[in-house]
Amino acid sequence: MTRIVAGAAGGRRLKVPPGETTRPTSERVREALFSALDAAGAVSGGRVLDLYAGSGALGLEAASRGAVQVVLVEAARAAAATARANATALGLGGVRVVHERAERFLASPGAVLDGGWDLVLLDPPYAVGEDELAGVLAAAVPLLAEGATVVVERSSRSPEPRWPQPLGEVRRRRYGETSVWTARC
């Protein structure tokens, strides 16, 4: 069972997409990640872009914790429908679901936000290669707000993402088979 960890919707359950194409971020990892993000002031009042959203658990966690605008981007039709259903069920304001590939969304006018994105969350499927991930990170950089935070979740066996400039101050946390990298610009 997946649920929101804290905030306005804390404890509420989330549906997960059917099949094995998505792997929702565990509650343990989300709790640790968002504790660190909250402590850094990266969530409340922020504008959040959740790429490879799956069920929407990461972006919806941010909305529950006070993000004012959240866009969930998901390419798989069933997962996008599940994210949309979760967003509707939680009734959190400022959440929008986009059924699109991350690369295409980042190249679209809908990705451009006055002032930029404060927090970008990427939890791509394990099948997404390092080159593709590097391309998505590079496409996201021009859309970031000053001082933005970028989070990448991958298998612990994956190498560190190739961070484009000006992303730096990279920190890695490992949770069993999951690694979470956080970078700031």
Secondary structure by P-SEA (a helix, b strand, c coil): cccccccccccbbbbbccccccccccaaaaaaaaaaaaaacccccbbbbbcccccaaaaaaaaaacccbbbbbbccaaaaaaaaaaaaaaccccbbbbcccaaaaaacccccccccccbbbbbccccccaaaaaaaaaaaccccccbbbbbbbccccccccccccccccbbbbbcccbbbbbbcc
